[in-house]
Amino acid sequence: MGWEQLAIIAQIATGVATLAVAVVLMRQIRLQGQTLDLAHKDAEREILYTSNLQYLLLNQNVMDPWFGPIWRKGTLDYDSLDEDEEVAFRNWNRIQMINSAVDFQTGQNSLVGGTENRLKTALRMGWSDWPGMATYYERYGREHTYDKQLRSIYDEVFIETQGRKVIDNWRLTVKNDARQK
């Protein structure tokens, strides 16, 4: 066997080894992709569980003997709250809106019908039954709704449920034109 034949055999062996490495790498990439898919699904599931837990904890406050009556009073008529009740009600609504904003940004309330559709449906039901929550949004919540798309959804549902546009000159529950007087 000459050097030329040995070089050809070496090249063939190198080609076969390269092909084997390529096959192994492709298999590893495929497995890694499957692992990443599973990890992604696990992460999404964890976000959903965390979100649901936050809503559960938040809504347990409604059953609290001290806060429950404040929540009921505030949801029906925001202006009927005294100063201390208003602080508690505002804080509850702020936390609720923060949870909704996080869900909106992560798409976690999009399991059926799309994020925007589910959010609108929930808001329509809530703000129709509990107009005090819409009042909170107009006076305080709109100012800390930084996502423009989310704010436009809230504004749209506000018009549908309250029959008018949002008065957007409220700043921290005080109308701007009232400060100027």
C-alpha positions as CSV (number, residue, x, y, z in Angstrom):
1,M,0.0,0.0,0.0
2,G,1.4,3.3,-1.1
3,W,1.3,6.7,0.5
4,E,-1.4,7.8,-2.0
5,Q,-3.7,5.0,-1.1
6,L,-3.1,5.6,2.6
7,A,-3.9,9.3,2.1
8,I,-7.1,8.4,0.3
9,I,-8.1,6.0,3.1
10,A,-7.3,8.7,5.7
11,Q,-9.4,11.2,3.8
12,I,-12.3,8.8,3.6
13,A,-12.0,8.1,7.4
14,T,-11.9,11.8,8.1
15,G,-15.0,12.3,6.0
16,V,-16.9,9.5,7.7
17,A,-15.8,10.9,11.2
18,T,-16.8,14.4,10.2
19,L,-20.2,13.1,9.0
20,A,-20.6,11.1,12.3
21,V,-19.8,14.3,14.3
22,A,-22.3,16.3,12.2
23,V,-25.0,13.6,12.9
24,V,-24.3,13.6,16.6
25,L,-24.3,17.4,16.7
26,M,-27.6,17.6,14.8
27,R,-29.1,15.1,17.3
28,Q,-27.8,17.1,20.2
29,I,-29.2,20.3,18.8
30,R,-32.6,18.6,18.3
31,L,-32.6,17.3,21.8
32,Q,-31.5,20.7,23.1
33,G,-34.4,22.3,21.1
34,Q,-36.8,19.9,22.7
35,T,-35.4,20.6,26.1
36,L,-35.7,24.4,25.5
37,D,-39.3,23.9,24.4
38,L,-40.1,22.0,27.6
39,A,-38.2,24.6,29.6
40,H,-40.2,27.4,27.8
41,K,-43.5,25.6,28.5
42,D,-42.5,25.1,32.1
43,A,-41.6,28.8,32.4
44,E,-44.9,29.8,30.9
45,R,-46.8,27.5,33.2
46,E,-44.9,28.9,36.2
47,I,-45.8,32.4,35.1
48,L,-49.5,31.4,34.8
49,Y,-49.5,29.7,38.2
50,T,-47.8,32.8,39.8
51,S,-50.3,35.1,38.1
52,N,-53.3,33.0,39.2
53,L,-51.9,32.9,42.8
54,Q,-51.5,36.7,42.8
55,Y,-55.2,37.0,41.7
56,L,-56.3,34.5,44.3
57,L,-54.4,36.4,47.1
58,L,-55.7,39.7,45.9
59,N,-59.3,38.6,45.7
60,Q,-59.1,36.9,49.1
61,N,-59.0,40.5,50.4
62,V,-62.5,41.0,49.1
63,M,-63.6,38.4,51.7
64,D,-61.8,40.1,54.5
65,P,-64.3,41.3,57.1
66,W,-62.6,44.7,57.3
67,F,-61.9,45.3,53.6
68,G,-64.8,43.4,52.0
69,P,-67.4,46.1,52.8
70,I,-64.9,48.8,51.6
71,W,-64.4,47.0,48.4
72,R,-68.2,46.5,47.9
73,K,-68.9,50.2,48.7
74,G,-66.1,51.4,46.4
75,T,-67.0,49.2,43.5
76,L,-70.5,50.5,43.5
77,D,-69.8,54.2,44.1
78,Y,-66.2,55.4,44.4
79,D,-67.3,58.8,45.7
80,S,-69.1,57.2,48.7
81,L,-65.7,56.2,50.3
82,D,-64.3,58.1,53.2
83,E,-60.6,59.1,53.1
84,D,-59.3,55.9,54.8
85,E,-61.5,53.7,52.8
86,E,-60.4,55.4,49.6
87,V,-56.8,54.7,50.3
88,A,-57.5,51.0,50.9
89,F,-59.6,50.7,47.8
90,R,-57.1,52.6,45.6
91,N,-54.3,50.3,46.8
92,W,-56.4,47.2,46.0
93,N,-57.2,48.5,42.5
94,R,-53.5,49.6,41.9
95,I,-52.3,46.0,42.7
96,Q,-55.1,44.5,40.6
97,M,-54.1,46.8,37.6
98,I,-50.4,45.9,38.0
99,N,-51.3,42.2,37.9
100,S,-53.4,42.8,34.8
101,A,-50.6,44.8,33.1
102,V,-48.0,42.0,33.8
103,D,-50.5,39.5,32.4
104,F,-51.1,41.7,29.3
105,Q,-47.4,42.1,28.7
106,T,-46.6,38.4,29.0
107,G,-49.7,37.3,27.2
108,Q,-50.8,35.1,30.0
109,N,-54.5,36.1,29.8
110,S,-54.5,35.0,26.2
111,L,-55.4,31.3,26.6
112,V,-58.7,31.6,24.7
113,G,-59.6,34.3,22.2
114,G,-56.4,36.4,22.4
115,T,-55.1,38.7,25.1
116,E,-57.0,41.8,24.0
117,N,-60.3,40.0,23.7
118,R,-60.1,38.3,27.1
119,L,-59.0,41.6,28.8
120,K,-61.9,43.5,27.1
121,T,-64.4,40.9,28.2
122,A,-63.2,40.9,31.8
123,L,-63.2,44.7,31.9
124,R,-66.7,45.0,30.4
125,M,-68.1,42.6,32.9
126,G,-66.2,44.2,35.8
127,W,-66.8,47.9,35.0
128,S,-70.5,47.3,34.1
129,D,-71.2,45.6,37.5
130,W,-68.7,47.7,39.5
131,P,-68.5,51.3,38.0
132,G,-66.4,52.4,41.0
133,M,-63.5,50.5,39.5
134,A,-63.9,52.4,36.2
135,T,-63.9,55.6,38.3
136,Y,-60.7,54.5,39.9
137,Y,-59.2,53.9,36.5
138,E,-60.2,57.3,35.3
139,R,-59.0,59.2,38.3
140,Y,-55.9,57.3,39.2
141,G,-55.3,54.1,37.3
142,R,-54.9,55.6,33.9
143,E,-52.0,57.7,35.1
144,H,-50.0,54.5,36.0
145,T,-51.0,52.5,32.9
146,Y,-47.8,53.1,31.0
147,D,-48.4,50.7,28.1
148,K,-50.1,52.7,25.4
149,Q,-51.8,49.6,23.9
150,L,-53.2,48.6,27.3
151,R,-54.3,52.1,28.0
152,S,-56.2,52.3,24.7
153,I,-58.0,49.0,25.6
154,Y,-59.0,50.4,29.0
155,D,-60.1,53.7,27.4
156,E,-62.2,51.8,24.8
157,V,-63.9,49.7,27.4
158,F,-64.4,52.7,29.6
159,I,-66.4,54.4,26.8
160,E,-68.4,51.2,26.2
161,T,-69.3,50.7,29.9
162,Q,-69.5,54.3,31.1
163,G,-71.0,55.8,28.0
164,R,-68.4,58.6,27.7
165,K,-64.8,59.3,27.1
166,V,-62.3,59.2,29.9
167,I,-61.7,62.6,31.4
168,D,-57.9,62.5,31.1
169,N,-56.9,65.6,33.1
170,W,-57.1,63.8,36.4
171,R,-53.7,63.6,38.2
172,L,-53.7,61.6,41.4
173,T,-57.4,62.0,41.9
174,V,-57.5,65.7,41.5
175,K,-58.7,67.4,38.3
176,N,-56.0,69.6,36.8
177,D,-58.6,72.4,36.1
178,A,-59.6,72.3,39.8
179,R,-56.0,73.1,40.9
180,Q,-55.9,76.1,38.7
181,K,-58.9,77.8,40.5
